[in-house]
C-alpha cells in the first residue's frame, strides 16, 4: 500500500482548507463541512468549531458535533482529496448558524492508499439483492471505485423536519457495524439496522480507522 506521494513532505494544517454549506444544493445533505487536503499524505484530524451567524459573529453557548468524527481523529482525509463531514449544533440559537470557524487542533498522518478516485458508494438492498429507495432493507452494499482496498465505517443519519427555509439537521447518527475494508474496485455488504427510524434518513460510508 503506497500511502505517501513522491515528494515525501508531511501534510500539515497549512495544506488543509475548509468550506461550510448550511443548505446544500438539491439532493445534497445540508450542514456539510468540505475538507480539502492538498498534502501528500492522508491524515486523521481533530478539529474544533466556532459557530457563526450571518454577520460572521460567533454564537455563544452552542455545541458542535460531527457525524464522521473529524473532531475526534476517526475520519480519514486522503491525500490530495476533498471529503466532507456533517455538522450538527445544539443550544439556544442553533438555527442562526450560517457558517463555522474551523480550528485544527491536531493533524496525524495515517497509512492509506495514495490515489483515491472517489468516496465509497452505498446502496440499500433487500434480501434478494435488489436496491430499495426507502423503507426497510436487509443489507448495505458498499462499492469502492478506487484501485486499492480502503477502510470505512458506515453511518445511518436521521434528519429532522426543519421549519421552511431552514437547514435540515441530523438529529441522530447510528454506526452500522464497525470498521470494514472494501476491496479495490469491488463490493462488500454489511447488515442493515435492526430498527428503522420513522424519518428521512441517509446511509453514508466514510474513510476511517
Secondary structure, DSSP 8 states (H G I E B T S, - for coil): ---B-TT-----GGGEEEEEESS-STTS-SSEEEEEE-SSB-EEEEEEEEEE-TTS-B-TT-EEEESS-TTTT-BEE-TTEEEEEEEEEESTTGGG--EEEEEEEEEEE----S---S--EEEEE-TTS-B-SSS--SEEEEE--SSS-EEEEEEEEEE----TTS---EEEEEE-SS-EEE-TT-EEEEE--SS--SS-EEEEEEEB-
